[in-house]
Each structure stands twice: as C-alpha cells, then as structure tokens.
Amino acid sequence: MSNTPRVALLGCGYWGKNLARNLHALGALACVCDPSELGRAKAIEIAGDIKITSEFESVFADASIDAVAIATPAPTHYELAVAALRAGKDVFVEKPMTLRTAEAVQLQSHAAHYERVLMVGHLMEYHPAIQKISQLAMDGELGDLHYIVSNRLNFGIVRTVENAWWSLAPHDVSVVLRLMGSLPESITCCGGDFITRGVDDLANAVLRFANGRQAQISVSWLHPAKERRLFVVGSRRSAIFDDAMNALTLYEQRVVVNEGVPELMNEGAKPMVLSEDEPLLRECQHFLDCVETRTTPMTDGASGAAVVRVLEAGQRSLEGGGNVIKINEQ
C-alpha cells in the first residue's frame, strides 16, 4: 500500500462523504478539507486519523498530497481544479465538471500543460451494467443503435438553486454519449418550475444524433415513484437496465422486413449476470490506478467537457422554451 497515491478530498457533504468512505477504504485518503464545521465533523467520523482542515490553500501547498478529489458545489469546481493543477496535483472532479463548456476546455488545457491526470466523476460509466451494455454495443451484439431512453425520476431532494437538468441529467448524458460514441447534432429540452421559480424540477430532453439515432432523457425530483431505467434499442437486440433492481436484461427482439412488410421477431429475454462491485469503489480505484500509472482515465477531461457541452446546450433550450439547439463539436 506504500505506493498508493495520497489523496485530499475537498468537500465532505452530501456526496463527498461517500467519496471519503471509499478513498479511506482504499487506503488513499490523506486529508479532508471542508470549510463547514458539519463537513469536518463528518470527516472525523469517517476517518479521524487523517489531517482535517478548512483551508483549501493548505492542501495545495502540501507536497505530500499527490491528488485531490473535488466534491464541492458545482460553481466552485473550476477554480479549485485550476488551483490544484497549478499546484502539481492530479485531479478528480465530481460531475458536472464545470458549469460552462469554455471552462471545461480550459481545464483540459491546464491538465495537459501541467502533465496532470484529470478525471471526471461520471459514476454510472463505472457501473457493471453500463460497462456490459457498452461492450455489447461495441461488439455489434445489439446491431445498429436506434435509440436510447433514460429515465431518472424520484420524489427526492428538491433544490432551490441548481435545477433538475444540471443536478440529475449528467449521469444520463454521460452514458448516452458513451453508448452513441459521439456528440449529438442537436438537443431540445423542456422543463417545469413548480416549486421555485426559475429552477426546473422536471426536464425532458431529446438528443438527435447522426444517421437518425436519438436519445430521450427524463429527469425529475417530484415524481411519485422512483424509476431509474435505461432502454437501449438496437437493430438486432435491445437491453433494459433497471438501476433500482440492479438488473440488466437482454431482449432477443428485432424487426425483419420481408418484401416491404415488417415482421416482429421475438425470441425472449435473458437476464445478464453482473459483477457485484460497487460502482463508486471501482471509480475511485480507477482514479488511483491512473494516478499511479500516469494513464488517461476512461472519464477524462474530454468526456467531461462533452457532457458539459450537452448540458449547456440543453439549458439554452430550456430557457428558450424547448427550441432546437445545434451542438458544435468545436
């Protein structure tokens, strides 16, 4: 364990505490920094034998710290990540990477300039089910992808600053981009602000890709029933992942056109065996491996910036009442 990178966690709040537990379990958590007394108290509860501070600058100045994991509020991600990179630290930053595409691109440039690892916390890409679907798609087992539907609905924490699109959809956008293998050409997004004016509690987006492919994403924290399901429909087979049940099912269903007449072919469904590894533990271990081996993470700065680009375009569509926003790959 002596070669395990020493990581400082910035932010030990709602999600940061989960990172703290996993990094501590991996023997990598060397420091927790949180300006709030509540966050520091939680850090003591999780790992009282490490350095705990309220000053970010003391972390950046600490030569014994190899990397930082940023789990502070999203508006602070950019400045903290830049400061860490300039201090020679490798960086893990929670989703969303930043709130502006330009900042995400700049972070990539900083990481390249300082030759530092930059990884974005797109947790679902480390889920065994998503990795299985991705492998099936790459191997051609699903055929040509037609469309994806991703629902992330729950009666959950209602935020009054960050809307549901920015809070919930990064998970779904990152998975969609991974499976489609490219940015969409355009996006339309409609929402509804029922609790706090100007803060959408609901968002429904349609992402249109080349060759007629599309993805639909629905997110809400006002839904009466919890639903976290991903539908991936291909020309040969389809897959459904039910996150709440941790169940992945492969459907042997397709449509064959004979002399202009569509025929339904249904050969049943098959449950897929999944690893029981915790996605967050896998994600944390991947970051540590990349820091130690100096390799590019699966969810690197480029993938993080792509997600922000789509999120930002979706926000513009929301503000425009659902108008079509073209997405520029440049």
C-alpha positions in Angstrom: 0.0 0.0 0.0 3.0 2.3 0.2 2.6 3.2 -3.5 -1.0 4.2 -3.1 -1.4 7.9 -4.0 -2.2 10.3 -1.2 -5.5 12.0 -1.9 -7.0 15.1 -0.3 -10.8 15.3 -0.5 -12.2 18.8 -1.0 -15.8 18.8 0.3 -17.3 16.2 2.7 -21.0 17.0 2.3 -23.9 15.0 0.8 -21.8 13.2 -1.8 -18.3 14.0 -0.6 -18.8 11.7 2.4 -19.3 8.7 0.1 -16.0 9.5 -1.7 -14.4 9.8 1.7 -15.5 6.4 2.8 -14.3 4.7 -0.4 -11.0 6.5 -0.6 -10.4 5.7 3.0 -11.3 2.0 2.4 -8.7 2.0 -0.4 -6.0 3.5 1.9 -5.7 6.6 -0.2 -7.4 9.3 1.9 -4.8 11.5 3.4 -6.7 14.7 4.1 -10.2 16.2 4.1 -10.8 19.9 3.6 -14.2 21.4 4.2 -14.9 25.0 5.2 -18.1 23.9 7.1 -17.9 22.5 10.6 -20.5 19.9 9.7 -18.4 18.6 6.9 -15.3 18.4 9.0 -17.3 16.6 11.7 -18.4 14.0 9.1 -14.8 13.6 8.0 -13.7 12.9 11.6 -16.5 10.3 11.9 -15.3 8.6 8.7 -11.5 8.9 9.1 -10.5 10.6 12.3 -6.9 9.5 11.9 -6.1 11.8 8.9 -5.5 15.5 8.5 -8.7 17.6 8.5 -8.7 21.3 7.6 -10.9 24.1 6.5 -8.2 25.8 4.3 -8.0 24.8 0.6 -4.7 26.6 0.2 -3.1 24.4 2.9 -3.9 21.4 0.8 -2.5 22.8 -2.4 0.7 23.8 -0.6 1.1 20.3 1.0 3.9 18.5 -1.0 2.8 15.1 0.5 -0.5 15.3 -1.3 -0.4 13.6 -4.8 -4.0 14.3 -5.9 -7.2 16.0 -4.9 -10.8 14.9 -5.3 -13.3 17.8 -5.6 -16.8 17.3 -4.3 -17.7 20.9 -3.5 -20.7 22.7 -5.0 -20.5 22.8 -8.8 -19.9 26.6 -9.2 -16.6 26.1 -7.3 -15.3 23.2 -9.4 -13.4 25.2 -12.0 -11.4 27.5 -9.7 -10.5 24.7 -7.3 -9.4 22.3 -10.1 -7.3 25.0 -11.7 -5.6 25.8 -8.4 -4.9 22.1 -7.8 -3.5 21.5 -11.2 -1.2 24.6 -10.9 0.0 23.1 -7.6 1.0 19.9 -9.3 -1.9 17.8 -8.1 -3.8 15.2 -10.1 -7.5 16.0 -10.1 -10.7 14.1 -9.7 -13.7 16.4 -10.1 -17.3 15.4 -9.5 -20.0 15.9 -12.1 -20.7 18.3 -13.6 -17.1 19.0 -14.4 -17.9 22.7 -14.7 -20.9 24.8 -15.5 -19.5 26.2 -18.8 -18.0 24.5 -21.8 -15.3 27.1 -22.1 -14.2 26.4 -18.5 -14.2 22.6 -19.1 -12.0 23.0 -22.2 -9.6 25.3 -20.2 -9.3 22.6 -17.5 -8.3 20.1 -20.2 -5.6 22.6 -21.3 -4.3 23.1 -17.8 -4.1 19.4 -17.2 -2.2 18.9 -20.4 0.1 21.8 -19.7 1.0 20.6 -16.1 1.0 17.0 -17.2 -1.6 16.0 -14.6 -4.3 13.4 -14.6 -7.8 14.9 -14.9 -10.8 12.6 -14.2 -14.5 13.4 -14.0 -16.8 11.6 -11.7 -19.3 10.2 -14.1 -20.3 7.4 -11.8 -22.7 5.4 -14.0 -19.9 4.7 -16.5 -18.3 2.5 -13.8 -21.4 0.5 -13.2 -21.0 -3.1 -14.3 -24.3 -3.0 -16.2 -23.4 0.1 -18.2 -20.0 -1.4 -19.0 -21.7 -4.6 -20.1 -24.1 -2.7 -22.4 -21.2 -0.7 -23.8 -19.3 -3.8 -24.6 -22.3 -5.4 -26.2 -22.7 -2.3 -28.4 -19.1 -2.2 -29.4 -19.1 -5.9 -30.2 -22.1 -5.4 -32.5 -24.3 -7.6 -30.4 -27.1 -5.0 -30.4 -26.7 -4.2 -34.1 -27.1 -0.6 -35.1 -28.3 1.5 -32.2 -31.7 3.1 -33.0 -32.5 5.0 -29.8 -31.9 5.2 -26.1 -34.4 6.2 -23.4 -33.0 7.1 -19.9 -35.4 7.9 -17.0 -34.1 9.2 -13.7 -37.2 10.0 -11.7 -37.8 10.1 -8.0 -39.5 12.0 -5.1 -36.2 13.2 -3.9 -34.2 16.2 -2.7 -35.7 19.4 -4.1 -33.0 22.0 -4.8 -33.6 25.7 -5.0 -30.5 26.9 -7.0 -29.4 24.0 -9.3 -32.2 22.7 -11.5 -33.0 19.1 -12.2 -31.3 19.1 -15.6 -27.9 20.1 -14.1 -28.3 18.0 -10.9 -29.6 14.7 -12.3 -29.0 14.6 -16.1 -25.2 14.5 -16.1 -25.4 10.7 -15.3 -27.7 10.1 -18.2 -25.9 12.3 -20.7 -22.5 10.7 -20.0 -24.0 7.2 -20.5 -25.7 8.2 -23.7 -22.6 9.8 -25.1 -20.6 6.7 -24.2 -23.0 4.4 -25.9 -23.6 6.6 -29.0 -19.9 7.3 -29.4 -20.3 10.9 -30.4 -21.9 14.2 -29.6 -25.5 14.8 -30.7 -26.1 17.1 -33.6 -28.9 18.9 -31.7 -30.9 18.9 -28.5 -34.4 20.1 -27.4 -35.2 20.3 -23.7 -38.5 21.3 -22.0 -39.0 21.6 -18.2 -41.2 22.9 -15.5 -40.5 25.0 -12.4 -43.2 24.1 -9.9 -41.6 24.8 -6.6 -39.1 27.5 -7.0 -39.5 30.0 -9.9 -36.7 29.7 -12.4 -35.5 26.3 -11.1 -36.8 23.5 -13.2 -38.0 20.5 -11.2 -38.5 18.5 -14.4 -36.6 18.2 -17.6 -37.4 16.2 -20.8 -34.7 16.2 -23.5 -34.4 14.8 -27.0 -30.8 14.4 -28.3 -30.6 13.8 -32.1 -27.5 12.1 -33.5 -26.2 11.4 -37.0 -27.9 8.7 -39.0 -31.3 9.3 -37.4 -30.3 8.0 -34.0 -31.7 9.7 -30.9 -31.9 9.6 -27.2 -34.6 10.7 -24.8 -33.7 11.8 -21.2 -36.3 12.5 -18.5 -35.3 13.7 -15.0 -37.4 14.9 -12.1 -37.2 15.1 -8.3 -41.1 15.4 -8.0 -42.0 12.0 -9.4 -44.3 9.9 -7.1 -42.4 6.7 -7.9 -38.7 6.0 -8.2 -37.6 5.0 -11.6 -34.0 4.7 -12.9 -34.2 2.7 -16.1 -32.2 2.7 -19.3 -33.6 1.3 -22.5 -31.1 0.7 -25.4 -32.8 -0.3 -28.6 -30.8 -1.8 -31.4 -31.5 -3.4 -34.8 -30.6 -6.9 -33.5 -31.2 -6.9 -29.8 -32.3 -4.5 -27.0 -31.3 -4.1 -23.4 -33.0 -2.7 -20.3 -31.1 -1.8 -17.2 -33.2 -1.2 -14.0 -30.8 0.5 -11.7 -33.2 0.3 -8.7 -33.2 -3.5 -9.1 -29.6 -3.8 -10.3 -31.0 -5.9 -13.2 -29.8 -6.0 -16.8 -32.0 -7.9 -19.3 -31.1 -8.6 -22.9 -34.1 -8.9 -25.3 -33.8 -11.0 -28.4 -36.2 -8.8 -30.3 -35.9 -7.3 -33.7 -38.0 -6.3 -36.8 -37.3 -8.1 -40.1 -38.7 -6.5 -43.3 -39.7 -9.1 -45.9 -40.9 -7.6 -49.3 -41.8 -4.4 -47.6 -43.7 -6.0 -44.7 -42.3 -5.6 -41.2 -42.3 -8.8 -39.2 -41.7 -8.9 -35.4 -39.1 -11.4 -34.2 -39.3 -12.1 -30.5 -37.0 -14.9 -29.2 -37.4 -14.0 -25.5 -35.4 -12.3 -22.9 -32.2 -13.2 -21.0 -31.1 -11.8 -17.6 -27.4 -10.9 -17.6 -25.1 -11.8 -14.7 -23.5 -8.6 -13.3 -20.5 -8.1 -11.0 -21.4 -7.1 -7.5 -18.6 -4.5 -7.4 -19.7 -1.1 -6.1 -19.5 1.5 -8.9 -18.1 4.2 -6.6 -15.4 1.9 -5.4 -14.5 1.0 -9.0 -14.4 4.6 -9.9 -12.1 5.6 -7.0 -9.8 2.6 -7.7 -9.6 3.6 -11.4 -8.6 7.1 -10.4 -5.8 5.8 -8.1 -4.6 3.4 -10.9 -4.5 6.3 -13.4 -2.5 8.5 -10.9 -0.1 5.7 -10.2 0.4 4.5 -13.8 0.1 8.0 -15.5 -2.6 6.8 -17.8 -5.7 8.6 -19.2 -8.9 7.9 -17.3 -12.0 6.4 -19.0 -13.9 9.5 -18.0 -11.2 12.0 -18.8 -11.4 15.8 -19.3 -12.5 15.4 -22.9 -15.5 13.2 -22.0 -16.3 15.6 -19.1 -16.2 18.6 -21.4 -18.5 16.8 -23.9 -21.1 16.2 -21.2 -20.9 19.9 -20.1 -21.4 20.9 -23.8 -24.6 18.9 -24.0 -25.8 20.2 -20.6 -25.2 23.8 -21.5 -27.0 23.4 -24.8 -29.9 21.7 -23.0 -30.0 24.6 -20.6 -30.2 27.1 -23.5 -33.1 25.1 -24.9 -34.9 25.1 -21.5 -34.5 28.8 -21.4 -35.9 29.1 -24.9 -39.0 27.1 -24.2 -37.7 23.9 -25.8 -36.2 25.4 -29.0 -33.7 23.3 -31.0 -30.1 24.0 -30.1 -27.4 22.9 -32.5 -24.3 21.4 -30.8 -21.0 22.5 -32.2 -18.2 19.9 -31.8 -15.5 22.6 -31.9 
